[in-house]
């Protein structure tokens, strides 16, 4: 009976040791996989951050180009308004000159008719 119990005990000890070894292997595998996943996650986060940084840089360049275009257009509009004012003034002077010329012509015609 004692031999049988000792034998069973030894068998159980071997089984326990095998299970413990399997657990250790599984734990090592899980730690390795966890480390790999963390590395992949960090790499993905870095790539994402790099992409965001590049997109932001491109957007800033584009925004600056738009600001410059707006400024250029505002300057163009301002110069066009000034040109319109000059043209209106010139038109008014020409109308006045034409009016005076017509009056002078009318006077000349009256004088010639007499």
Secondary structure, DSSP 8 states (H G I E B T S, - for coil): -HHHHHHHHHHHHHHHHHHHHHHHHHHHHHHHHHHHHHHHHHHHHHHHHHHHHHHHHHHHHHHHHHHHHHHHHHHHHHHHHHHHHHHHHHHHHHHHHHHHHHHHHHHHHHHHH-
